[in-house]
Structures are given as structure tokens and as C-alpha cells.
Amino acid sequence: MNYFANAGQILIDFIFGILVGLIVLRVLLQLVRANFHNPICQFLYKASNPILMPLRRIIPSWRRLDIAGVVLAWLLLLIKRVLLFAMTIGVPSFASLAVIALADLIGFVLMMMLILIIVRVILSFVSGDSYHPVIPLVFQLTEPILKPIRTRLPALGGLDFAPLIALLAISLAQALLVAPLLDFGITIAS
């Protein structure tokens, strides 16, 4: 039975990872005002509209932040945790699940930004002016994080250390924010 539980956990992580990634990417692309005519943006909007549009009627946006999308991603991670806990130790209280799902959401966004920054660094070495629709999106998603760091750093002979500092800050946020929040949620559960 343990092998089937492991396979079930892998499937749950995979399916919910894709769903949450779709919603989080949509929220982030709206936040940075990405080009709607980009085919990737159009795919994300068309794939998430059937679920997100009815929820937006209940939960309005705040400035450029799509709160309905954030709530939907949190709910998906909450359902994921319920399924994972149900397969192993039993479902804990709602308060603990809510805190754990919040930690999962923050960790997911931080990990996505970490990956996007690494992809941006690789793209800066490989190709400068490619016409693939992913490249401008990667630059648009990472620029709000890298630009403030770049403006505070002194000029260092043409080298850009902003991605390195951003990766360090993301790692510290995971260690100092996500891990304690996850531990707090687990403490509430027990």
C-alpha cells in the first residue's frame, strides 16, 4: 500500500502543481501588465477564465493584484494538503491547513521567481534578441524584482549582480518566512 500512496502523492503534487502554476502565472502576468497579445498570455487567460471569472464577481481585484486568483491558488493548495494528509496521517484542523496552504503558496511563488531569475540569467548568456514569446515574459516577470536591486548597487564594471542578490534574498525568505510558517501550521495541527 505504501507504494500506491507514494504514487498518489506524486500524482497529486504534479496535478496541483500545474493548476497552481497556471493561476499564479496569470496573477503575476496581470501584476506586471504583460502584453495580452502574447500567445502564452492568451493561453493562460483562456485556460483559467472558466474558473476565475465567476470567482472575480465575488472577490474584486485590488489595484493590479487579482485577489480572486490568489484565493483560488490558496484554495487549490489547501485541497492538495487535505488530499495528502488524508492519504497519510489524517486531516488536521482547518486553521492548521490554512496556515500550511499559505506557506505553500508563498513558497511556490518564491520558487517560481527563483526559477524565472535563473532562466533570465541563462537567456542573457545564450540569446539576446530571440523572437520566442517566452523571453519577453521572463524579462517582464523578473524586472520588478531585479530593477530595485540594480538601482541600489554601484556600477561594477558591467557585471550585473542583481540576480545573485535576488536569489540570495529569495533563499532567505524561504528559510525565514516559509519554513517558520510551515512549522507553525504543523504545530497547530498537533
N, C-alpha and C positions, 0 to 999 in steps of 0.2 A: 504493500500500500504506500510505503514511503516514496517509491519511485514514481508512482502516479501523482502523489502530492507535489513532488518536485516538478514534474512535467506540467501540472496545473498551475503552479506558481510562475513558471516560465511563460506559459501562455497568457496568464493574467497580466504579468508585467509587460509583455510585448503589446498586447491589445490596448491596455490602458495607456501605455507609453505613447503609442501612436495617436490615440484620441486626445490626450492631454497636450502632446506636442502640436497637434493641429490647432487647438484652441489657443494655446499660449503664443504660438507664432502669429496667429491672427491678431491677438491683443497687442503684441509688440509691434507688428506692422502698422496697426492703426495708431499706435502711440508715436511712432516716428514719421507718420504720414508718408508711407511708402507709395510709390506710383501704382495706382489701381490698375493701370493698363498692362502691368507686368503679368505674364501668363501664370506665374506661380501665385501671385496675389489673387488673381481671378479664381484659380483652383481652390485656394484656401477659403475664399469667401463663399463660393458655391457649395463646397463640402460642408461648411459649418453653418450656413444660413438656416437650414431647416430646424436646427435645434436652437440656435442662438437668437434668431429674430423673435420668436414668441417670448423668450426669457427677457429680451430687451424691452418689451412692453411693460413688464413688471418692474425691472431693475434698470433705471436710466444710467446713462454714462455720466462720468464726472470729468469735465474738461475733455481731454483726449483719451482718457482711460476708460476702457469698456469694462465696467464693473460686472456686467452680466457675464462676460467671458471669463473674468477672474473667478466669479462664483461657480460657473459651470466647470472650470478646471479643478477647483477645490472639491466640488461635489463628485467629480469623476475619481479624484484621488481618495476621497472618503469611501466611495463604493469599492474601490480597489483594495483599500485596507480592510474593509469589512469582509470581503471575499478571502483575502489572505489569512486574516485572523480566524475566520470560520473554518478554514482548512487545517489549522494547526492547534491553537490553544483555546479557541472560543472567542466570541465577540466581546470586547471590553465596553465600558460606558461610552456614551456619546461624547462627553466632554473630552475624554482622552483621545477618541478617534478624531475629533475636530482639531485638536492641537497637533496630533500626528500628521493629519492631512495638510494642515497649514505648513508644518515643517517640510513635508514632502513637496508642496508647491513651491516654497521658497528655494529649496534645494534643486528642484527641477529647473527653475528659471536661471539660477546661478550656474548650473551645469550647462544649460543651453548657451548662455552667454560665454562661458569658458570655451566651449567648442567653437562658437562663432568667431571668437577672437583668434583662436588657433588657426581656423580656416582663413581668416583675413590675413594673418601673418604669412601663411603658405602662399596665398594668392598674390601677395605683394612681391614674393620672390619669383613666382612662376610666370604670371602674366599680368601685364599692365592694363591693356585695353581689349579685353575679351568681350564678345557680344552675348555671352550666355546670360540669361535673365537672373541667375542666382547671384552673380557677382555684385551688381548694384544693391541687391537686398542685403547681402552680408555687410557691405560697407555702410549702408543706412542703419542697420541694426546695431552695429558696434560703435559708430561715431559718437552717439550721445555719452558713451562711457569713456572713450579714448580722448575726445576733444578737451574736456576739462583737465585731464591729467596732462595733456600735451601743452596746454597754456600755462601750467604751473611749473613745468620742467624747464630748466635752462637749455639753450641750444647746445647740443653735444656733438658737433661736427657732422651733422646729417644723419645721425643714428636716432631712431625712434624707440625710446624705452617705455613709451606709454603702454603698449600691450603687455610687457613684462610686469609693470606695476599693477595693471588691471588684473592680470592673472593672480598675482600675489594677493590683491585685495579680495578677489572672489574666493580664493582658498581660505583666507582668514575669515571671511563672512560665513563660509560653510562650517568652519571649526568653531567660531564664536557665537554664531546665531542659530544655524540649523541644528547642530548637534545638541546644544543645551535645550532647544525647543523640543526636539525629539525625545530626549531624556525626560523632560518634564511631562510630556504626553504619556510616556511609558510608566512614569511614577504615578500619575493619576490612575492609570489602568490597574495598577497592583494594590 
